[in-house]
Amino acid sequence: MMKYSKTLSVNKKLISVAITAALLISACGDEATSTHGEGFNQTKDTTTDFDQGKLIASIVDNVITPTYQQFSSLASAQQQAINNYCAQESALVTGSVSETLVDDSKILAKESWRNAMNTWQQADMMQLSPLLIGDGALRDNIYSWPTQNTCGVDLDITYFKDGNVNGQPYNIANRTASRKSMVALEYLLFNDNLAHSCTGSTTPTQWNNQTEQYRKIARCEFAGEVAKDIVKNSETLLSEWAVYGEKLKSAGEAGSEFETEHHAVNKLSDALFYMDIFTKSAKLAEPVGIELNKCGSQPCPEVVESRYSHHSLENIINNIKAFKLFIQGGGDEGIGFRDYLIDVGDKVTADSLDADIEQVLTSTAAYQSSLAETLVSNPDQVIQTHTEVKNITDKLKSDFITSLALELPKTAAGDND
């Protein structure tokens, strides 16, 4: 396969293309069944008595559904923690609480974001309908990365405070994803610079002239509104996934949109390529300079994910953990893709993937500082992590796909970075 340089843009249009074309190849609702793709081994004999229906049910019921449910619960806890912090920040004005109590409540709000983000990073790897329909609108409303717009967030703080936008009542549901989501919450909670970040002609009126306490309270109140919107979208995800999960489990039955169980299995395997497009490329290759970034072809801490919270490495670790659940199955009796590989006679790939997964988890746990700091102090360590993730994605694009006679997403074909 030819190597090509692939820079993942941070604009909404390209991220939608990357998600829909690479992982699903269906931008109109994830309803079409899979067809033979470039990586499909049409000569492979996959005759087996393996129960693919049990694999589908196991991943749906033991992996994806519990992850989505946990995120929804943590999103609610996040909203409560942020609301409590806001109440303490407001009470500080009257002197009814101490600054220590305010600081402690903010620490808890930050911790609630980290907890929710850890689970979201697992859920984000499980991108199936409904997260991908409508150019990934629901996914972006929960987590818009790599699209982010700090100036837009600063402007919306003032719009929300005023209660209107251009004469219309403010409604966060109508605002673009880059002005809200977990990305905006990170900026609001972890960026202590209270000055607005806008550099163009449109800026928050008189914002920098307001008192420090006014700006803290305004930012916190908007953070509460963003957190509430995330809760709402997490509940939408749960309800829509409940419907789609049942569609996957009914594959092969009369009237099912999936002609065979194998087509549904292929749909689940598509989600694994998040590891290739995002974890390997956008989160590692681009920041370290293997792929072009805003700094050129050199380490660039500015482009790491979750740069305000320094949570980038934890995001990668949780991507790997989610991948592991798909491969090894969730729960004590869970069935994963490992079982399928062994059944078709490819225990070598199953064992190799297990070993590669554990290697990445071990090596990332050994980091002594954040990913951004490591890019400066020890870029070779980041390059090694990229190599270890690449070991996984190379097997995913070759032995895994071939042994199970699955379709290789077109965007994943030809990438050798």
N, C-alpha and C positions, 0 to 999 in steps of 0.2 A: 504494500500500500504506500502511496506517495505521501510524503510529509508536506503539510502546508501550514503556513502561519495563520493563526486564527485569533483575532482579537475580539473579545466579547464586549460589545458596546454597552454603554449604560443607558441607552435610550429605550423607551417602552416598546417601540416598534420592533427592534431587533430581538429583545428578550422574548417577546411573544412568539416571534418566528422560531427562535431557538427551542422554546418549550414545545410548541405545537408541532413543528416539523420534525424535530429530532426525537422527541420522546413518544409522540403519539401519531404524528402524520395525519392529524385530522383536526382542523380548526373549527369544525361545525358541530361539536357536541360529543366527540369521542364515541360515535355510534356505529361507525363502519367496522366490519370485521377485518382482521389482518390479511394481507396477501403476501405472496412470496417476494422477498426483497433481495437486495444485493448479497446479503450474507446468508441467505437460505441455502442449505445443502440439499439439493433436490435428489441426490443419489444416496443419501444416508438412509439406512434401514432403521427406522425408529419403532419397529414392532415391539410392543412391550405390554405387560399386563398392569403397569403402574396406574394407579387410580389418580388421574389428573384432577378429578372433581374434589378429592380430599385435599390435594395441594391448594387448589383455589380457595376452598372453604377455610383451610388453616390460615392462609395468609390474610384473607379478608377478616375472619373472626378473631384470630389470635395475634395479628400483627397490626394491620391498618386501623381497624375500628378502635381498639384500645388506645392507640397512639392519638388518633383524632379526639377521642373522649378525654384523654388526659390533658391535651392541649386546651380544650374548651374549659376544663376545670381550672387549669392554671391561669388562663386568660381572665377568668372571673376573680381569682385570687389577686391577680395583678391589678385589676381595676379597684378592688377594695383597698389594697396597699397604697395605691396612688391617691385615692380619695382621702385616706387617712393622713397621708403626708400633706395634702393640700389644706386639710382642716387645721393641722398643726402650724403650717406656714401662715395661714390667715390669723390664727390665734396669737401668733407672735406679735402682731401689730398692736394688740391690746395689752400685751405683756402678761397674758394669762398662762403662757407656757414658756419654758426655758429654751434657749438656742440648742442646748444638748438634746432635748426631746425632739426638736425639729430635725436636727441632724440624724438622729437615730431613725426617725420615721422615713427620711429620705433614703437611708441605707437599706431599709426594709423594702422600699419601693424599687430600688435598683436590683435588689436580690430577687424580687418577684419577677422582674423583667428577665433576669438571667435564667430563672427556673422555666419560665414560659418559652424563652428562646431555645433552651436545650431541647425541649420536646418538639418545638416547631421545626428545628433543624432535622429531626427524624421524620416528622410529617412532610416536610418539604421534599424529601427524597421519594416520598410515596405519591408522586404526582400522577393521578389518574383523574378521570371525570369524577367530580365536578370542578376540580382545581384547574383544569385546562380549558374548559369551555369559555367561549367569549373572549378569546385571546388571553386566557388566564386571569380574567378580571377578579374572581373571588380570591385566588391565590395572591394577587398583587395587593388587594385591599387588606389582606392579613400581613403580607410581607412583600414590599415592592422591590427589594434588592434584586439586581444591582441598580435599579432606578432610584435615585434619591434627589431631593430638592430642598436643601435647608432654607434657602430664601423663601420658597413657597410655604414652608412650615412657619417661618417667622411672620409672613404676611397673614397666614390663617390664624395665628394667635390673636392678632388685632381684629381680624374679621369676626372671630368667635366672640371676642370681648365686646365688640360693638353690636353683635347680634345680626349683622347683615353683610351681604356682599353685593356691591353695585346696586343697592336699593332693594335687594331680595333677601328674605329671611335666611340666615345661615343654616345650612343643613350639611353636616359632615358626610352624609351618605352620597351627596352629589359632588363632593370634592374629589379631585384626582388622587390616585393611590400614592403618588410621590409626596403628597402633603400630609399623609396620615400613616397608618400601619405600624408595625413593630419597628420599622426604620425610623419613623418620626419620633416614636417614644424613646428610642435610644438617644437621639440628639437632644431631646428635651430633658432627659434624666441625667445624662452623663456629660454633657457639654456645659461647663460652668461659666463660659463666656456669655454674659447676658446681652452683649451688643448683637444687633441683627447681622446676618451674614450676606445681605443683599449688596450687590456691587453695581447694578444697573440703575436705570432711572426710576424704577418703581421700588419704593422702600416703605417700611412701616412708618407711618406719619408720627413724628415726635417720639418714637420708641426709645431712642438712645438718651432722650432728655428726661425720661421717667425715672422715678426713684428705684433703687435696687430692689426694695421689697415689692413694689408694684409689679415689676417685671418678673420676679420670682413667682408671685401669686398668679399672674396672667399665664405664664408658661405652664404652671402646674395645673391650672384649671383646664387649659387646652389639652394637656396630657390626659386628664381624666376623661375628656370627651373622646379622645382617640382610643383610649383603653376600652371605653364603652362600645365604640364602633367595632373594635376587634372582637369583643365578646359576641356581639350580634352576628358578625361574619363567621365566627367559629361555630355558632349554633346553626347557621345556614349550611355550613360544611357538613355537620353531623347529619342533618335531616336529608340533604341531597345525597350524601354518601350512602345512607341506609338504603336508598332506592337503588343506587348503582351497584352497591355491593351484592344485592340480591340478584341483579341482572348477571353479574359475573358468575355467581354460584348456580344459576339456572342454565349455564352454557350447555348447548347440545340438546336441550329439551325442545319440544315442539313449540314453535312461535318465538324462540329465543333469538335475539339479535346476533348472538354468537353461534355460528353454524356447528362448531364443535367445541369441546372443552379445550382443545389445543389452542384454538383462537383466543380464548380467554386467558390461558396461561401466557400466550405471547403478549397480550395486553399488560399483564402483570410484569413480565420481563422488561417491557419498555421502560418502566419506571427506574430500573436499575441503571440506566444510562445517564441518569442525573450525576452519577459518580464520574462519568467521563467528561460531560459538558461543563458541569459546574464545579464539583469538588476538585477534580484534577486540573482543569483549565482555568476557570475564573478565580478560584480561591487559592491556587498554588502557582500554576505556570505563569499566569499574568503578573501577580505581585512580585515574583522572584525574577522576572525578566526572561523566562524561557519563551514566553509569548510577549509580543509588543504591549507596552503599557504607556501611560502618560509621561513616564520618565525615560522612555525609549526601550532599550533592551537591557535594563539593569534593575536591581532590586528597588521596589517602589512602595514603601510603607503606606503611602497615601491611598493606595487602591485596595487595601485589604478590606475584607468584609468586617462589619462591626468595629470600625476603627475608634469610635469614641469610648466604647466600653472595654476595648481590648479583649473581646470575646471571640476573636476569629478562630483561634485554635480549637476552642471548645465546639464551635460550629462544625468544623471538619471532623472532629471525633464523633459527634452525634450523627453526622452523615454516614460514617463508617459503621456505627452501631445499628443504624437502620438497615443498611445493606446486609449486615450480618444476620439480622432477623429474617430477611427474605431468603437468604441462603440456608440458614440452619433451622428456621422455623421458630415460632414463638410458643412459649409455654412448655411444660414438661413433655407433652405428647404432640407437640407441634410438628408439622411436616413442612419442609422447605425445599428449595431447589436442589440442595445437596442430595436429598433422598431420590429425586428424579434422576440426577446424574448417575448415582450409584446403580439405580435400576436399569439404566440403558448401558451399563458396563463401563462408565467413565469415572471410577473412584479416584483416579489420579487427579483429574481436574477438581473434583470435590475436595479432596484433601489439600491440594495446592491452594485453592481459594481460602480454605480455612486457615492455613498457615500464613498466607499473605495478609489476611484480615488481622490476625493476632499480631503480626509484625508491625503493622501500622499503628494499632492501638498501643502497643508497647513503646514504640519510638516516639509517638506524640506525647505520651505521658511523661517522657523524659525531658521535655523542654523545660528550661529554667526561666524563661521569660515569655512574653507575648509573641505572637507571630510577627507583628510589626517591628518589635525590638530585635527579634532574632534575624529578620531580614537585614538589619544593619550590622549586628554583632557577629552573626554566624550564618550567612546565606547558604553555605554548603549544607547545613542541617535541613533547611527548607527544601533545597534541591533533592536531598535524600528522601524526604517525605514525599515529594512529587514522584520520585522514581518508584517508591513503594506503592503508591496509589496507582501508578501506571502499570505496575505488575498485575494488579487486579483487573484494571480495565482492558488490558491487552488480552487476558484470558477470557474476559467477558465477551470481547468482540471476535474471538476465534474459537477456542475449544468449547466454551460454554454454548455458544450459538450453534455450532456445528453438531455437537453431541445431542442436543435437544431439538434440532431441526427448527429453530426459531428464526424470526426475522431480525435482521440487523438494521436499526434505524439509519437512514441514509446519511445524516449528518455525522454519525459516529464512524462511518466507513471512510477510510482514507486519512484519518487523523492518527499521526504517529508521534505526537508530542509527548 
